[in-house]
Amino acid sequence: MSLKKNQPNPQNENNFYETERLIIRPMSLDDAEFIFDLYNRPKFIEFIGDRSIKTIGDAEDYIKNRFLPQFEKLGFGNYLMVTKEGNHKIGGVGIFEREGLDIVDIGFSLLEEFEGKGYAYEAAVKVKSIGMDDFGLKKISAITSKDNFSSQKLIEKLGLKFIKHVTLPNDEEELMYYETE
């Protein structure tokens, strides 16, 4: 994976990105309550998985141990979506290094009350361009469960093509695997 030399610091305000309706910024410890809420939603658990985040402290540990190290190592990772209008934290979008995948993958999750409004697509387009334009990624992948039709549709709208089914280490579920061309 080739990265450009000046990798940003996740706490640097230069890492804040904007779209028409969103501010996209790196997740931080300040987002622990939001992560606790989002990661315990039934749809998140059904389609993404149970991350065993049972307390705000668990959410802080997850951010410290999963999100922040990837930003330090690669310069990109999991970003928070915040609406410009109302300043609502509505979801996460990012590019992730995952065990079992050779190519970093783009992922997104949204609070149900903000689904169907185009926010996930708007944010994913921006994060895909950050990865490819700012960090020089040549390819991006995506994975989703076979019955998560809305994610499949969004992934395809981003220009990724279905390649094969995969099973990640320590998981039994067969997932759909997509890549940029």
Summary of the structure (lengths in Angstrom):
residues: 181
radius of gyration: 15.3
end to end distance: 16.1
largest distance: 40.5
contacts: 531
relative contact order: 0.16
helix: 37%
strand: 25%
